[in-house]
Amino acid sequence: MKISIVSGFLGAGKTTFLTKILPLAQEKVGIIENEVGDVSIDGYAFEKDFRVTEVYGGCICCTVAKDLKKAVLYLMKEEKVEHIWIEPSGIAHLSAILKALSRIETQLEIVFDYQPVIVLVDVKDFNDYHQSMGSFYTDQIQHADIILLSRFYKEKPEEMDQIIGKLRQHNLEAFMLQEEWLTMENDLLETFLRENQLRTKKTASSLDSGQENVDSSDALEKTTLKKAKPFTQEDLRVLESKFIEKEWGEVCRAKGYLPTPEGKTIHFNYTPQRFHWEMREAVIPPAVTLIGTSLEKEAIHTYFHEKKIYDFPCQNNDMAGLPEPVIHELNLSFPQAYQESETMMHIALSVKKYTGSPHCELPFCHTVEGEALGARIRYGDETVGTRSGEAVCRSAEDLLALPPMNFTQGRISELLQACNKLAEQREQVILYLSGPLTILNTLMDARVLFKELKRKPDQMKAVFDFVRGETLRLIQEAQKNGVTLFSYGDSVGGANIIGPHLAEKIATQYTYPLMKTIDTQVLSENSMMILCPKTAYALVGTGYAQWEDFFLSAPMHYSEGCLEAVSSFNFVGQMCIKNRSFYLENRILKGLRLKECGGS
C-alpha cells in the first residue's frame, strides 16, 4: 500500500495541490482528509472518482489517531485503493503523523510503501508563521523530502534568499522546487514528483524528534460553524476587514462555504496575507472553520448566524400591463376586459401565444383579493391597469370587521370561472396571489396601515391571521377549478419599502406559517407555489427556508424549468415568473425547502 503525505501550514494550498495531481493518477486513489474543525470543507473540492475519508475534530497524529487507523482500514478493505494520500491539518506535527503510521503498521502487521513527504511552503506567510508558530511550523519542514514553494513571484531576490536560507537551516536534504508549482501544468508537476523519489521509506527508528503525542491544536483555538446567513460580496469585504482588524482575535486561518441570497455558494479562504473567494453555482451546505488565538467565539457565531433579509430588485419590463398586440388582436374594451371570465380567458390565451410562455397567467392585476374583501377598485384601460380607490378602512378594527370573501359573486367569481374554462381546455394556469400588505393596501391608506402596525400589534396580528385564512380559502377554491400552479408576491412588502425589521416580522408571523400550511396541507404532488424573489429571500434570510439545486434536463427558460421541477419541489423563487427572458443556461433551478422552524 503506497502512502503519500502532502503537508503544509495553514492555507499553504494542500487541497489545491491534490486537485492538480490526483486526476493524473494511474492507480485507484484514496484520500484521508484531516479537518481541525467539525465540518467538511475541503472534501467538496475533490472529484467524485476519488474515495475521500474525512477525519474531524483534531489532528490525526494524536487526538484522533484511532480514526486515522479506521480510515486506512476502510480505504484498504472496503474501497480497495492502491495509493492513499494523506492531507493532515495545517497545524499537525509531521513527525507525530509518521509515528502514528508506524504504529498502524505494527498493529496491522503490514508494511507501507512510503512515498516522499511533500511539504508546501507559502513564501508570503513564511516569516509570520516561522516567528509565531515555532515548532508547529518547523517540524513540517524538518521532515520533508520535497519542499514546494508557492506565491513567491512578488518577493525580491534578496528576500527569497533569506527565506531559502532559513528553510535550509531546518532541512539540508530535502529537494526544494524554486518554481511556482501553482502555475505549472499538471502533468509537468506530476513528472517532477515522479522523478524525485528521493526517500521512499520512513520508519519510527528514523524519527527522533521527541514529538510523541503532541497535539498541535492545543496551542491554537478553533471554532466551526455548520450554519450561516446569506453573504453578498459586500459582506465578504466586511468579513475580510474583521479578520484584518482582529475584531475576533488573531485569526491565522479561515475557510469555508457560505450561501448567497441567490442560492449559490461562496468558497472562501483566508490567511493573514490574502483573502480569496470564488462563486460556485451548486448549493453546498454552509460550513466554516476559523483557527487562531484569543478567538471571540460568541461574537463570531453571532456574526455568521445573524439574520439578514435582502431585497430583490425588480429588473425586467415583462412584469406589468398587457402587451399592446394582444389588446389590438382581441379588440378589447375596458373595463370589461378585467371583469368578465370569457374575456379573461381569451386574454390569458393570447398573452401565452404572444410571449411563448408554457402557461396561462391570471389575473392581470393585484387587486382581486382586496376587492373581494370590500375594497373600492378603479378599473383601468389599455394603458393603466386596475388600482385601489378610496380607502374603506381607517383602523385595525375596521379591517377585523370585514366579511370573508364570497367566491360566488363579483370579479373573483369571474376569475375562478376563467381558470376553470382554461383547465377544461387542458391549459396550465398560474394564479397570481397577493401578500398581506398588498391586499391591505387596497383597503387602507398605506400611511394609516403602517401606523396601525406600530400602534396596535395585537389587533393587526389578528388581521394578518384573517388575511392568511382567506388566502388559503382562495387557493383551495382555485384548486377545485383546476389550478395547480400558484405565484405569490407581496409587492408592497419588499424590505426596501417596509424596512428589514418589519420584513422579518412579516416573514415570521405571516409568510412562514402560510407557506408551511400550504406545504403540508394544501399542495398536491402536481402543484407548485412560485414565490416572488422578495418573498423567497425573506424566508431564506430569516432562516425559514433554504435553497436546493434541481438539475434540469437541458438549458431552458425559468418558467419551463419550474414546470419540470413540479414533482420535486413545492416552492421555487429565484426569479419572478413574469421575467420571461430569464434563461437557465447552467441547467440549475433553485428549489426552496421550508425548514421545520425559523432561524435554524
KEMAR-390272 format. One line per field, with one value per residue (C-alpha): residue number from 1; chain; x, y, z. Coordinates in Angstrom, 3 decimals, m for minus. Layout:
nr	[NUM; ...]
kette	[A; ...]
u	[X; ...]
v	[Y; ...]
w	[Z; ...]
This chain:
nr	[1; 2; 3; 4; 5; 6; 7; 8; 9; 10; 11; 12; 13; 14; 15; 16; 17; 18; 19; 20; 21; 22; 23; 24; 25; 26; 27; 28; 29; 30; 31; 32; 33; 34; 35; 36; 37; 38; 39; 40; 41; 42; 43; 44; 45; 46; 47; 48; 49; 50; 51; 52; 53; 54; 55; 56; 57; 58; 59; 60; 61; 62; 63; 64; 65; 66; 67; 68; 69; 70; 71; 72; 73; 74; 75; 76; 77; 78; 79; 80; 81; 82; 83; 84; 85; 86; 87; 88; 89; 90; 91; 92; 93; 94; 95; 96; 97; 98; 99; 100; 101; 102; 103; 104; 105; 106; 107; 108; 109; 110; 111; 112; 113; 114; 115; 116; 117; 118; 119; 120; 121; 122; 123; 124; 125; 126; 127; 128; 129; 130; 131; 132; 133; 134; 135; 136; 137; 138; 139; 140; 141; 142; 143; 144; 145; 146; 147; 148; 149; 150; 151; 152; 153; 154; 155; 156; 157; 158; 159; 160; 161; 162; 163; 164; 165; 166; 167; 168; 169; 170; 171; 172; 173; 174; 175; 176; 177; 178; 179; 180; 181; 182; 183; 184; 185; 186; 187; 188; 189; 190; 191; 192; 193; 194; 195; 196; 197; 198; 199; 200; 201; 202; 203; 204; 205; 206; 207; 208; 209; 210; 211; 212; 213; 214; 215; 216; 217; 218; 219; 220; 221; 222; 223; 224; 225; 226; 227; 228; 229; 230; 231; 232; 233; 234; 235; 236; 237; 238; 239; 240; 241; 242; 243; 244; 245; 246; 247; 248; 249; 250; 251; 252; 253; 254; 255; 256; 257; 258; 259; 260; 261; 262; 263; 264; 265; 266; 267; 268; 269; 270; 271; 272; 273; 274; 275; 276; 277; 278; 279; 280; 281; 282; 283; 284; 285; 286; 287; 288; 289; 290; 291; 292; 293; 294; 295; 296; 297; 298; 299; 300; 301; 302; 303; 304; 305; 306; 307; 308; 309; 310; 311; 312; 313; 314; 315; 316; 317; 318; 319; 320; 321; 322; 323; 324; 325; 326; 327; 328; 329; 330; 331; 332; 333; 334; 335; 336; 337; 338; 339; 340; 341; 342; 343; 344; 345; 346; 347; 348; 349; 350; 351; 352; 353; 354; 355; 356; 357; 358; 359; 360; 361; 362; 363; 364; 365; 366; 367; 368; 369; 370; 371; 372; 373; 374; 375; 376; 377; 378; 379; 380; 381; 382; 383; 384; 385; 386; 387; 388; 389; 390; 391; 392; 393; 394; 395; 396; 397; 398; 399; 400; 401; 402; 403; 404; 405; 406; 407; 408; 409; 410; 411; 412; 413; 414; 415; 416; 417; 418; 419; 420; 421; 422; 423; 424; 425; 426; 427; 428; 429; 430; 431; 432; 433; 434; 435; 436; 437; 438; 439; 440; 441; 442; 443; 444; 445; 446; 447; 448; 449; 450; 451; 452; 453; 454; 455; 456; 457; 458; 459; 460; 461; 462; 463; 464; 465; 466; 467; 468; 469; 470; 471; 472; 473; 474; 475; 476; 477; 478; 479; 480; 481; 482; 483; 484; 485; 486; 487; 488; 489; 490; 491; 492; 493; 494; 495; 496; 497; 498; 499; 500; 501; 502; 503; 504; 505; 506; 507; 508; 509; 510; 511; 512; 513; 514; 515; 516; 517; 518; 519; 520; 521; 522; 523; 524; 525; 526; 527; 528; 529; 530; 531; 532; 533; 534; 535; 536; 537; 538; 539; 540; 541; 542; 543; 544; 545; 546; 547; 548; 549; 550; 551; 552; 553; 554; 555; 556; 557; 558; 559; 560; 561; 562; 563; 564; 565; 566; 567; 568; 569; 570; 571; 572; 573; 574; 575; 576; 577; 578; 579; 580; 581; 582; 583; 584; 585; 586; 587; 588; 589; 590; 591; 592; 593; 594; 595; 596; 597; 598; 599; 600]
kette	[A; A; A; A; A; A; A; A; A; A; A; A; A; A; A; A; A; A; A; A; A; A; A; A; A; A; A; A; A; A; A; A; A; A; A; A; A; A; A; A; A; A; A; A; A; A; A; A; A; A; A; A; A; A; A; A; A; A; A; A; A; A; A; A; A; A; A; A; A; A; A; A; A; A; A; A; A; A; A; A; A; A; A; A; A; A; A; A; A; A; A; A; A; A; A; A; A; A; A; A; A; A; A; A; A; A; A; A; A; A; A; A; A; A; A; A; A; A; A; A; A; A; A; A; A; A; A; A; A; A; A; A; A; A; A; A; A; A; A; A; A; A; A; A; A; A; A; A; A; A; A; A; A; A; A; A; A; A; A; A; A; A; A; A; A; A; A; A; A; A; A; A; A; A; A; A; A; A; A; A; A; A; A; A; A; A; A; A; A; A; A; A; A; A; A; A; A; A; A; A; A; A; A; A; A; A; A; A; A; A; A; A; A; A; A; A; A; A; A; A; A; A; A; A; A; A; A; A; A; A; A; A; A; A; A; A; A; A; A; A; A; A; A; A; A; A; A; A; A; A; A; A; A; A; A; A; A; A; A; A; A; A; A; A; A; A; A; A; A; A; A; A; A; A; A; A; A; A; A; A; A; A; A; A; A; A; A; A; A; A; A; A; A; A; A; A; A; A; A; A; A; A; A; A; A; A; A; A; A; A; A; A; A; A; A; A; A; A; A; A; A; A; A; A; A; A; A; A; A; A; A; A; A; A; A; A; A; A; A; A; A; A; A; A; A; A; A; A; A; A; A; A; A; A; A; A; A; A; A; A; A; A; A; A; A; A; A; A; A; A; A; A; A; A; A; A; A; A; A; A; A; A; A; A; A; A; A; A; A; A; A; A; A; A; A; A; A; A; A; A; A; A; A; A; A; A; A; A; A; A; A; A; A; A; A; A; A; A; A; A; A; A; A; A; A; A; A; A; A; A; A; A; A; A; A; A; A; A; A; A; A; A; A; A; A; A; A; A; A; A; A; A; A; A; A; A; A; A; A; A; A; A; A; A; A; A; A; A; A; A; A; A; A; A; A; A; A; A; A; A; A; A; A; A; A; A; A; A; A; A; A; A; A; A; A; A; A; A; A; A; A; A; A; A; A; A; A; A; A; A; A; A; A; A; A; A; A; A; A; A; A; A; A; A; A; A; A; A; A; A; A; A; A; A; A; A; A; A; A; A; A; A; A; A; A; A; A; A; A; A; A; A; A; A; A; A; A; A; A; A; A; A; A; A; A; A; A; A; A; A; A; A; A; A; A; A; A; A; A; A; A; A; A; A; A; A; A; A; A; A; A; A; A; A; A; A; A; A; A; A]
u	[0.000; 1.522; 1.298; 1.837; 1.661; 1.213; 1.575; 1.881; 0.874; m2.490; m3.514; m0.439; m2.532; m2.628; m6.093; m5.246; m2.113; m4.075; m6.677; m3.816; m2.024; m4.665; m6.545; m3.319; m3.041; m2.847; m3.935; m7.033; m6.549; m7.970; m7.711; m7.667; m8.672; m7.998; m10.111; m9.266; m12.892; m16.056; m17.338; m16.362; m14.953; m12.123; m13.822; m16.097; m13.038; m12.291; m13.846; m16.369; m13.992; m11.764; m12.601; m12.415; m12.450; m12.597; m11.323; m12.678; m12.124; m8.352; m5.032; m4.671; m1.255; m2.677; m6.231; m7.927; m5.182; m7.718; m9.778; m6.694; m6.385; m10.084; m9.722; m6.719; m8.526; m11.664; m9.765; m7.747; m10.510; m13.719; m12.574; m9.535; m7.439; m3.810; m2.481; m3.535; m2.841; m2.974; m3.661; m3.074; m4.499; m2.349; m1.296; m0.153; 3.336; 4.641; 6.901; 3.948; 1.916; 4.733; 4.994; 1.225; 1.506; 4.370; 2.188; m0.562; 1.955; 2.782; m0.851; m2.000; 1.199; 1.681; 4.423; 3.550; 5.339; 6.095; 6.417; 8.418; 6.806; 5.781; 5.585; 4.161; 5.593; 3.762; 6.538; 4.211; 3.322; 6.705; 8.200; 4.959; 4.427; 8.119; 8.236; 4.842; 4.230; 7.632; 7.816; 4.396; 5.842; 9.454; 8.555; 6.864; 9.912; 12.318; 10.515; 10.003; 11.534; 10.301; 9.579; 7.418; 7.484; 4.465; 3.410; 6.933; 6.645; 6.398; 9.278; 12.597; 15.584; 17.343; 14.196; 13.873; 17.497; 16.831; 13.756; 15.556; 18.430; 16.072; 14.463; 17.877; 18.663; 15.865; 16.358; 19.531; 18.490; 15.040; 14.749; 13.386; 11.470; 12.141; 9.484; 5.846; 4.107; 0.673; 1.137; 2.886; 0.995; m0.442; 1.437; 4.765; 4.274; 3.429; 6.523; 8.733; 7.432; 7.815; 11.421; 12.332; 11.564; 14.338; 13.443; 10.770; 10.790; 10.481; 10.324; 9.815; 13.522; 14.402; 12.318; 13.951; 12.173; 10.770; 7.307; 5.452; 1.700; 1.928; m1.414; m0.562; m4.198; m3.924; m1.825; m4.383; m8.094; m10.621; m14.295; m16.567; m19.975; m22.458; m24.958; m24.563; m26.654; m26.558; m23.487; m23.087; m19.827; m20.127; m20.472; m17.230; m15.423; m16.726; m15.622; m12.108; m11.860; m12.891; m10.079; m7.503; m8.546; m8.525; m12.041; m12.378; m8.800; m5.806; m7.291; m4.458; m6.679; m10.295; m12.042; m15.466; m18.625; m21.208; m24.654; m25.649; m29.091; m29.346; m28.874; m25.278; m22.273; m19.170; m15.977; m13.547; m10.027; m8.228; m4.688; m3.102; m1.509; m4.521; m8.267; m9.563; m13.077; m14.897; m18.541; m19.959; m23.295; m24.068; m25.624; m23.094; m24.144; m22.704; m19.505; m16.869; m13.709; m11.631; m8.257; m6.287; m5.563; m7.802; m10.820; m14.058; m16.169; m19.530; m19.084; m18.013; m21.078; m23.373; m21.994; m22.275; m25.742; m27.239; m30.476; m30.439; m33.114; m32.027; m34.433; m34.614; m34.802; m37.475; m35.361; m37.388; m40.162; m42.306; m43.956; m46.931; m49.612; m50.992; m48.928; m50.207; m50.567; m52.865; m55.104; m55.454; m55.827; m58.735; m60.230; m60.576; m62.919; m62.314; m63.090; m64.906; m61.547; m60.781; m64.259; m65.637; m64.459; m64.733; m62.562; m60.081; m59.712; m59.096; m56.560; m54.673; m54.518; m53.421; m50.697; m49.439; m49.228; m47.596; m44.927; m44.259; m44.988; m45.799; m48.712; m51.624; m51.487; m54.375; m55.344; m53.750; m53.515; m53.052; m56.423; m58.729; m58.422; m58.803; m61.919; m63.381; m62.910; m64.678; m62.067; m63.115; m61.263; m60.682; m60.640; m58.001; m57.844; m55.363; m52.602; m53.344; m54.184; m56.596; m55.675; m57.215; m59.626; m60.748; m59.856; m62.732; m60.944; m59.408; m58.414; m57.442; m60.949; m62.408; m60.221; m61.306; m64.942; m64.539; m66.609; m64.892; m64.533; m67.582; m66.380; m69.805; m70.056; m68.033; m64.732; m63.228; m66.026; m65.337; m61.636; m62.278; m64.611; m61.870; m59.435; m61.946; m62.531; m58.799; m58.286; m61.058; m59.041; m56.043; m54.211; m51.676; m52.852; m50.782; m52.918; m51.255; m51.801; m51.072; m49.404; m50.967; m49.570; m50.538; m54.087; m54.453; m53.124; m56.179; m58.398; m56.497; m54.205; m50.592; m49.690; m52.563; m51.720; m48.137; m49.254; m51.712; m48.979; m46.958; m49.792; m51.927; m49.715; m52.202; m55.148; m53.017; m51.799; m55.439; m55.910; m52.979; m54.382; m57.682; m55.992; m53.901; m57.038; m58.721; m55.686; m55.796; m59.509; m58.816; m56.092; m58.391; m61.215; m58.835; m57.759; m61.401; m61.357; m58.336; m55.468; m52.255; m49.691; m49.678; m47.494; m47.204; m45.820; m46.231; m45.093; m45.816; m43.895; m40.363; m37.612; m36.611; m40.118; m41.008; m37.504; m35.716; m37.296; m40.889; m39.925; m38.585; m41.747; m43.966; m41.890; m42.133; m45.763; m47.367; m45.375; m43.747; m46.948; m48.860; m46.282; m45.894; m49.642; m49.585; m46.622; m48.099; m51.861; m52.721; m50.386; m50.668; m47.919; m48.511; m48.827; m46.270; m46.009; m43.744; m42.664; m41.671; m37.904; m38.600; m40.623; m38.158; m35.167; m37.096; m37.713; m34.084; m32.723; m34.740; m33.731; m37.146; m36.076; m33.010; m32.114; m31.587; m30.343; m32.538; m30.702; m32.791; m32.753; m31.492; m30.977; m34.388; m36.336; m37.236; m40.957; m40.224; m37.824; m40.494; m42.833; m40.116; m39.488; m43.141; m42.928; m39.678; m40.394; m43.414; m41.637; m39.274; m38.416; m35.080; m36.730; m40.080; m42.213; m43.034; m39.390; m39.939; m36.456; m34.642; m32.733; m31.159; m28.096; m26.376; m29.397; m29.665; m33.015; m33.053; m35.745; m36.795; m37.240; m39.032; m37.446; m39.307; m38.805; m37.347; m33.830; m32.438]
v	[0.000; 3.291; 6.128; 9.760; 12.717; 16.268; 18.729; 22.459; 25.046; 26.787; 27.941; 26.638; 25.108; 21.393; 20.773; 22.753; 20.636; 17.399; 18.550; 19.151; 15.851; 13.221; 13.334; 12.035; 9.006; 5.630; 3.636; 3.683; 6.536; 7.163; 10.415; 10.906; 14.493; 15.783; 18.789; 20.508; 21.596; 19.529; 20.146; 19.088; 21.864; 20.635; 17.321; 19.087; 20.075; 16.534; 14.776; 12.053; 9.454; 9.672; 7.931; 10.625; 9.748; 12.704; 12.788; 15.657; 17.330; 17.196; 16.115; 12.580; 12.398; 12.443; 13.218; 11.268; 8.737; 5.914; 7.493; 7.516; 3.766; 3.304; 5.460; 3.473; 0.180; 1.407; 2.517; m0.712; m3.233; m1.618; 0.646; m1.482; 1.530; 1.135; 4.500; 6.575; 10.298; 11.857; 15.575; 16.422; 19.515; 22.605; 22.526; 18.913; 17.658; 15.595; 13.626; 12.504; 11.569; 9.364; 7.681; 7.134; 5.422; 3.293; 2.133; 1.229; m0.882; m2.766; m3.216; m4.407; m6.346; m4.654; m2.578; 0.684; 1.798; 5.365; 7.940; 11.163; 13.500; 16.702; 19.969; 23.151; 26.468; 29.702; 32.273; 35.190; 33.692; 32.180; 34.848; 35.368; 31.677; 30.914; 33.530; 32.994; 29.245; 27.820; 24.022; 23.546; 25.126; 23.958; 20.312; 20.072; 21.493; 19.204; 16.059; 16.989; 15.083; 17.592; 21.256; 23.122; 26.918; 28.945; 32.554; 33.963; 35.800; 39.199; 38.628; 40.383; 38.103; 39.016; 38.247; 34.886; 34.083; 34.797; 32.536; 29.699; 30.080; 29.722; 26.665; 25.078; 25.640; 23.184; 20.775; 20.414; 17.270; 17.967; 18.755; 22.280; 23.346; 27.049; 27.389; 28.363; 24.975; 26.626; 27.728; 24.587; 22.348; 19.425; 16.786; 18.632; 18.828; 15.126; 14.279; 16.325; 14.492; 11.096; 11.797; 12.944; 9.866; 10.728; 8.728; 6.104; 4.623; 6.075; 4.119; 5.041; 4.494; 7.245; 9.753; 11.151; 14.442; 13.860; 14.912; 11.910; 12.535; 16.281; 17.855; 20.985; 22.031; 22.638; 25.758; 27.231; 27.718; 26.705; 27.268; 25.726; 26.687; 24.487; 27.268; 30.752; 33.639; 34.505; 36.559; 39.144; 40.460; 43.465; 41.099; 39.417; 42.764; 43.338; 39.836; 40.441; 43.711; 41.937; 39.427; 42.116; 44.389; 41.409; 42.087; 38.424; 37.838; 36.645; 34.619; 32.869; 30.696; 30.709; 28.793; 27.567; 27.658; 30.418; 30.693; 33.673; 35.295; 33.917; 30.323; 29.971; 29.155; 31.183; 29.224; 31.433; 31.076; 33.480; 33.753; 36.958; 37.529; 37.101; 36.667; 34.683; 33.640; 32.175; 31.720; 28.265; 27.589; 24.493; 24.600; 23.354; 23.197; 26.097; 25.160; 27.482; 26.850; 29.560; 28.880; 31.351; 32.667; 34.512; 33.924; 35.710; 32.664; 34.058; 37.177; 35.032; 32.812; 35.816; 37.462; 34.406; 33.465; 36.963; 37.079; 39.332; 39.954; 41.027; 42.840; 41.546; 44.388; 44.071; 44.146; 43.463; 45.046; 41.928; 42.351; 44.640; 45.539; 43.770; 43.551; 46.073; 43.463; 41.434; 44.437; 45.135; 41.484; 40.910; 44.374; 44.680; 47.090; 48.353; 47.868; 44.704; 43.133; 42.962; 41.870; 39.058; 35.437; 34.885; 37.912; 36.970; 33.538; 34.930; 37.448; 34.707; 32.532; 35.444; 36.536; 32.955; 32.829; 36.258; 35.614; 31.957; 31.076; 27.437; 28.508; 30.918; 33.664; 35.079; 37.654; 40.719; 42.831; 42.592; 43.965; 40.934; 39.734; 43.248; 43.836; 40.531; 41.794; 45.074; 47.402; 50.077; 49.473; 51.801; 49.685; 50.547; 50.739; 49.769; 51.894; 51.857; 48.712; 48.393; 50.121; 50.805; 53.657; 55.458; 53.635; 51.746; 51.046; 53.554; 51.347; 47.828; 47.418; 48.224; 45.544; 42.985; 43.741; 42.789; 39.820; 36.792; 36.526; 35.382; 33.212; 33.111; 36.771; 39.648; 39.669; 36.884; 34.580; 35.530; 34.858; 31.357; 30.625; 31.702; 29.347; 26.526; 27.125; 27.117; 23.956; 22.259; 23.097; 21.376; 24.662; 25.052; 28.003; 30.060; 32.005; 35.084; 35.595; 38.779; 39.038; 40.700; 44.218; 44.387; 43.241; 45.546; 48.498; 48.241; 48.575; 51.152; 54.084; 52.899; 55.566; 54.509; 50.844; 51.225; 53.362; 50.672; 48.062; 50.039; 51.142; 48.004; 44.942; 42.508; 43.641; 43.705; 40.192; 39.144; 40.978; 39.096; 35.804; 36.645; 37.516; 34.335; 32.265; 33.936; 33.300; 29.616; 29.509; 31.108; 28.571; 25.679; 27.178; 27.646; 24.008; 22.993; 24.938; 23.138; 25.396; 23.573; 26.384; 29.473; 32.549; 34.528; 38.009; 40.995; 43.978; 46.432; 44.228; 44.488; 45.079; 48.248; 49.646; 48.486; 48.037; 44.870; 44.793; 44.754; 42.459; 39.937; 40.280; 39.653; 36.612; 35.227; 35.922; 35.598; 34.248; 31.236; 29.991; 30.461; 28.631; 25.878; 25.213; 25.297; 22.916; 20.334; 20.604; 22.247; 21.476; 18.146; 16.234; 18.073; 21.534; 24.265; 27.699; 30.046; 32.731; 36.279; 36.518; 39.196; 36.631; 33.800; 35.829; 36.955; 33.307; 32.358; 35.423; 34.722; 31.079; 29.646; 28.153; 27.089; 26.771; 23.403; 22.691; 20.986; 19.887; 20.402; 18.066; 20.869; 24.658; 26.343; 29.415; 29.827; 29.228; 25.955; 24.920; 25.491; 23.102; 20.443; 20.679; 20.444; 16.895; 17.605; 20.923; 22.644; 26.015; 27.862; 31.545; 32.592; 34.813; 36.452; 34.166; 37.191; 37.531; 35.519; 36.130; 34.634; 31.666; 28.898; 28.277; 26.304; 23.961; 24.638; 25.683; 26.787; 24.952; 26.128; 23.854; 25.100; 24.266; 22.870; 26.074; 29.507; 30.595; 27.076]
w	[0.000; m1.114; 1.401; 0.372; 2.716; 1.490; 4.327; 4.802; 7.334; 7.348; 3.882; 2.045; m0.748; 0.105; m1.331; m4.476; m4.901; m4.657; m7.177; m9.649; m9.064; m8.407; m11.734; m13.347; m11.053; m12.810; m9.747; m7.572; m5.122; m1.674; 0.285; 4.043; 4.698; 8.230; 9.250; 12.543; 12.827; 12.981; 9.452; 5.940; 3.790; 1.559; 0.777; m1.740; m3.801; m4.959; m7.912; m7.184; m8.679; m5.594; m2.332; 0.344; 4.035; 6.403; 9.982; 12.087; 15.410; 15.931; 14.460; 13.129; 14.756; 18.272; 19.380; 16.588; 15.778; 16.170; 13.414; 11.188; 11.651; 10.836; 7.732; 6.496; 7.092; 5.325; 2.221; 2.141; 2.862; 1.603; m1.230; m2.150; m3.102; m4.160; m3.044; m0.024; 0.036; 3.499; 3.889; 7.571; 9.177; 8.768; 12.429; 12.616; 13.549; 10.642; 12.972; 15.068; 11.974; 10.709; 14.102; 14.127; 10.748; 12.037; 14.941; 12.469; 10.541; 13.733; 14.777; 11.351; 10.606; 7.250; 5.640; 3.922; 0.774; 1.835; m0.912; m0.415; 2.106; 0.340; 2.275; 0.772; 1.956; 1.221; 0.887; 1.651; 5.046; 5.894; 8.143; 10.096; 10.770; 11.337; 14.069; 15.721; 15.423; 16.291; 16.347; 14.740; 11.623; 11.638; 12.373; 8.994; 7.225; 9.096; 7.961; 4.317; 1.415; m1.143; m0.416; m2.904; m2.680; m3.707; m4.159; m4.292; m7.603; m5.874; m3.464; m4.038; m4.791; m1.552; 0.471; m1.272; m0.461; 3.222; 3.269; 1.491; 3.942; 6.904; 5.310; 4.822; 8.497; 9.271; 6.365; 4.285; 2.423; 1.007; m2.675; m2.998; m6.095; m6.593; m9.255; m8.834; m8.689; m8.669; m12.282; m13.561; m15.947; m14.001; m15.984; m15.578; m11.827; m11.691; m13.759; m11.448; m8.398; m10.024; m10.977; m7.482; m5.442; m3.011; 0.075; m0.221; 3.216; 6.690; 9.922; 13.517; 14.163; 11.702; 13.634; 16.725; 17.118; 20.568; 19.412; 20.814; 21.210; 20.691; 19.912; 17.993; 18.039; 21.791; 21.180; 18.818; 19.226; 16.632; 16.097; 13.491; 12.158; 10.314; 9.594; 8.181; 6.928; 3.195; 2.229; m0.529; m1.980; 0.323; 3.287; 2.203; 2.258; 5.779; 6.772; 5.464; 7.405; 10.597; 10.094; 9.313; 12.181; 14.572; 15.842; 16.828; 17.947; 15.926; 13.066; 11.240; 9.024; 7.954; 5.216; 4.336; 2.269; 2.615; 0.986; m1.135; m1.386; m4.942; m3.821; m4.965; m2.763; m1.909; m1.248; 0.701; 2.087; 4.411; 5.762; 7.117; 3.711; 1.471; 1.209; m1.751; m2.694; m5.656; m6.570; m7.188; m8.851; m6.793; m3.339; m0.766; 2.904; 4.944; 6.776; 8.241; 10.265; 11.965; 13.607; 15.692; 19.171; 21.655; 19.435; 20.357; 19.572; 20.679; 18.539; 15.576; 15.803; 16.257; 13.129; 10.888; 12.158; 12.189; 10.235; 7.209; 4.596; 1.128; m1.113; m4.664; m7.209; m9.880; m13.036; m16.162; m18.189; m18.582; m15.206; m15.677; m18.198; m21.245; m24.451; m26.989; m29.798; m27.534; m26.905; m30.635; m31.649; m29.267; m29.780; m26.015; m24.333; m20.816; m18.008; m19.201; m20.050; m16.338; m15.225; m17.401; m17.302; m21.053; m21.800; m19.070; m20.661; m24.159; m22.844; m20.978; m24.116; m26.298; m23.859; m23.717; m27.509; m27.790; m25.138; m25.909; m22.316; m21.428; m19.228; m18.933; m16.307; m14.281; m13.084; m14.656; m11.505; m7.716; m6.617; m6.882; m3.264; m1.887; m3.965; m2.763; 0.804; 0.055; m1.447; m3.928; m7.189; m10.133; m13.274; m15.814; m19.571; m22.265; m20.708; m16.965; m15.010; m12.109; m8.860; m5.490; m4.996; m1.858; 1.360; 3.008; 6.313; 8.697; 11.621; 12.603; 13.990; 10.547; 8.986; 11.575; 10.748; 7.078; 5.840; 4.269; 0.500; m1.428; m4.295; m5.970; m6.950; m8.315; m10.122; m8.026; m9.186; m12.821; m12.248; m10.898; m13.829; m16.259; m14.533; m14.819; m18.531; m19.244; m17.209; m19.192; m22.316; m20.652; m20.268; m17.453; m15.348; m12.925; m10.471; m9.005; m5.278; m3.345; 0.040; 3.106; 2.758; m0.913; m0.083; 2.917; 0.933; m1.346; 1.735; 3.773; 3.107; 3.401; 5.967; 8.218; 7.690; 8.918; 11.867; 12.912; 12.666; 15.210; 17.486; 17.600; 17.100; 18.663; 16.550; 13.401; 14.103; 14.150; 10.835; 9.320; 10.603; 8.897; 5.593; 5.755; 6.246; 3.285; 1.080; 1.981; 1.156; m2.227; m3.029; m2.179; m4.254; m7.186; m6.919; m7.278; m10.540; m11.968; m10.859; m9.909; m10.144; m7.963; m7.883; m4.658; m4.114; m1.829; m3.884; m1.058; 1.400; m0.003; 2.555; 0.700; 1.342; 4.847; 6.273; 7.431; 10.910; 9.664; 6.781; 9.299; 11.376; 8.333; 7.358; 10.890; 11.741; 8.313; 5.373; 7.005; 8.736; 5.467; 3.370; 5.948; 5.831; 2.031; 2.041; 4.392; 3.879; 0.559; m2.335; m4.115; m5.923; m9.196; m7.615; m7.035; m5.426; m7.399; m4.968; m5.774; m5.094; m2.468; m0.527; m1.162; 0.031; 3.118; 4.048; 3.413; 5.193; 8.331; 8.364; 7.496; 4.158; 2.239; m1.418; m3.041; m6.559; m9.142; m12.283; m15.400; m18.382; m20.639; m20.656; m20.668; m19.623; m15.962; m16.481; m18.294; m15.545; m12.918; m14.718; m14.947; m11.193; m10.111; m8.801; m6.916; m5.177; m3.690; m3.830; m6.158; m6.147; m7.602; m10.228; m10.931; m13.072; m15.247; m16.240; m19.380; m20.781; m17.762; m19.192; m17.104; m19.241; m16.471; m16.140; m12.395; m10.954; m7.324; m5.411; m1.963; 1.054; 4.145; 7.482; 10.462; 12.443; 11.791; 12.485; 12.467]
